């Protein structure tokens, strides 16, 4: 599929669903981040996103959520006591 046609189709689907328009890349990043927050194994996330290397998945696409960051800092603080 030609990229411009794909993007038009994506935009139309966002409009039909009544959700804010985001880029396909943003949707992939959101998917990866949500799967990380659900403790899905990185290799599974890699397969979902169809990446050849797990490093691409984990370094570029997944981002730690604010809740995950707060939880990690809380656990760190508790371990230092």
Secondary structure, DSSP 8 states (H G I E B T S, - for coil): --HHHHHHHHHHHHHHHT-----HHHHHHHHHHHHHHTT--HHHHHHHHT-S-HHHIIIII----HHHHHHHHHHHHHHH-
